[in-house]
Amino acid sequence: MLNKGYLIEKEDGVSKGGRRPKMMGFNQDLGFIIGIDLGATSLDIALTDAVGFILQRESEPSDVHLPPETVLGQCIEIIRRLISKQKCPVDKILGIGIGVPGPVDFSRSVLVAPPLMPNWENFSIRNFFKQAFPTAFVVVDNDVNVMALGEWRYGKAINVDHFIFVKIGTGIGAGIFSNGKIHRGNNGCAGDIGHICIDKNGPICRCGNRGCLEAMAAGPAIVQAGYQAIKENQSDFLAESMKKNNGILTPELISAACREGDEAALNIIRASGQMIGDVLASLVNFFNPSHIFIGGGISNFGNHLLVAIRRAVLRRSLPLATTQLQINFSQSGSDVGIYGVLALVQEHLFVDEKNPFFSK
Ligand SMILES: [Zn+2]
């Protein structure tokens, strides 16, 4: 660590007789790290020092349906702006990490059959960034794995060795943290729980199969159930909200209806929570985590969602598996992704030097 320049001698410690002890500290001036949290419709980029202290940050709308060259080109433009503001030389960028909303083959840093962003299939994100920032180490991971890492490093999961982070938004996915490490599985797709079938006769999912959890319980399914409730005259409140919003219903409007105690909206969110909880119950029996953390846009639905998930998990899991199980919302909110991706880069730069993907 010392000969690599990671650690530097700081001022001497207090002498207790004999040789004077030397105080060591992490070399904050070693270089800079870039973290990119790429969502379906937005991107968030942070420039930090080597310790992970955020120095500059920018967010912009984006669209992962566009070709990767367009979206990653937008990222590079933002990075150039951030490093220019910070007066950071390009060769001082130690690492770039990016969390993406799709299944990632972690060893190759590419997306494989991503339902949300088919244009990105097998596109080398690492090579694209390396062309602009040749000295930087580049690591790519799935957005939910990155959120799990963020919760572990900065949120409620500090010192928790076995937990599941569940992201509920446009899709549903899980990051599995086992024995203090992200469990990615053989190809990197561990935790893709959104495509577990819960109803063989259910609606067609964007993956092409029928009745996936995601197609039944994620944001678009919640909105669809809202339209159905309006059609069946179950909620004047939802009908009025939709009218005021130019005839369009959104998860936010259904969430607002829940807060007003609208029974139809509450039933929709309870049904969604129960379906998610049923799947999580199987995971709890299989994996025996001590904690489950819920994050993502739909987690803003609040306690009604959480209570429904908890009930379903407790009803269907083995008593021994739920004795100490805690199910809560993520602490870090929308920042958990950016914190996680920064932690991912640090882990690979400074901890896991034997990592075969260490490309510097
Ligand atoms: Zn599916």
Residues whose N, C-alpha, C, O or C-beta is under 5 A from the ligand:
A	BS01	ZN	G194 H195 C205 R206 C207 N209 C212
